[in-house]
Amino acid sequence: MHERVLMDDLMREIDSRARAEGATRVTRITVKLGALSHFTPGHFLEHFEDASRGTLAEGAEVEAELRTDPTEEGAQGVILESIDVEV
């Protein structure tokens, strides 16, 4: 359940940023996976592919970095670092 909530929040943020830039498509996202997020990069990619289906981010390239410090800010979440879009 925790993973689904994180993905829903992430997809809302991606959609909001993309629409603010007038995007027709998101081509790439870069995220940091918190040490306590319950994601590995491969596991995150599976969830992203499912969550992005039918959105502007469907088919986007994903760069996911797993953080290891459980005390850093955002350790329980997924931090959207950047998105690349087509307009």
C-alpha positions in Angstrom: 0.0 0.0 0.0 2.9 2.4 0.9 4.3 1.9 -2.6 1.0 2.7 -4.3 0.6 6.0 -2.4 4.2 7.0 -3.3 3.5 6.2 -7.0 0.2 8.1 -7.0 1.9 11.2 -5.5 4.8 11.0 -7.9 2.5 10.7 -10.9 0.5 13.7 -9.8 3.8 15.7 -9.5 5.0 14.6 -12.9 1.7 15.5 -14.5 1.6 18.9 -12.8 5.2 19.8 -13.9 4.6 18.5 -17.4 1.4 20.4 -17.9 3.0 23.6 -16.5 5.6 23.3 -19.2 3.0 22.7 -21.9 4.4 19.2 -22.5 2.8 16.7 -24.9 5.0 14.0 -23.5 7.5 13.2 -20.7 10.6 11.6 -22.2 12.7 11.1 -19.0 12.4 11.3 -15.3 15.1 11.3 -12.6 14.2 10.2 -9.1 15.9 9.5 -5.8 14.5 6.5 -3.9 14.6 7.0 -0.2 16.4 4.3 1.9 13.1 3.5 3.6 10.9 3.8 0.5 10.7 0.0 0.0 11.9 0.4 -3.6 14.9 -0.9 -5.5 15.5 0.7 -8.9 14.2 -2.4 -10.7 11.1 -2.6 -8.5 10.5 1.1 -8.9 10.6 0.8 -12.7 8.0 -2.0 -12.6 5.7 0.2 -10.6 6.4 3.3 -12.7 5.6 1.4 -16.0 2.2 0.4 -14.5 1.4 3.8 -12.9 2.4 5.8 -16.1 0.3 3.8 -18.5 -2.1 6.2 -20.3 -0.4 9.3 -18.9 2.0 11.8 -20.5 4.9 9.9 -18.8 4.1 6.5 -20.5 7.3 5.2 -22.1 9.6 7.7 -20.3 13.1 6.7 -19.6 13.7 6.4 -15.9 16.9 7.1 -13.9 16.4 6.0 -10.3 19.1 6.3 -7.6 18.7 4.4 -4.4 19.7 6.4 -1.4 21.2 4.5 1.6 20.9 6.9 4.5 17.8 6.2 6.5 18.2 9.5 8.4 18.2 11.9 5.5 15.2 14.0 4.6 12.9 12.1 2.2 14.1 8.7 3.3 10.6 7.2 3.2 9.7 8.7 -0.1 10.5 9.1 -3.8 11.9 12.5 -4.7 11.4 13.7 -8.3 14.6 15.4 -9.2 13.8 16.3 -12.8 11.7 15.6 -15.9 12.5 16.1 -19.6 9.5 16.8 -21.8 8.5 17.3 -25.4 6.3 20.3 -26.2 
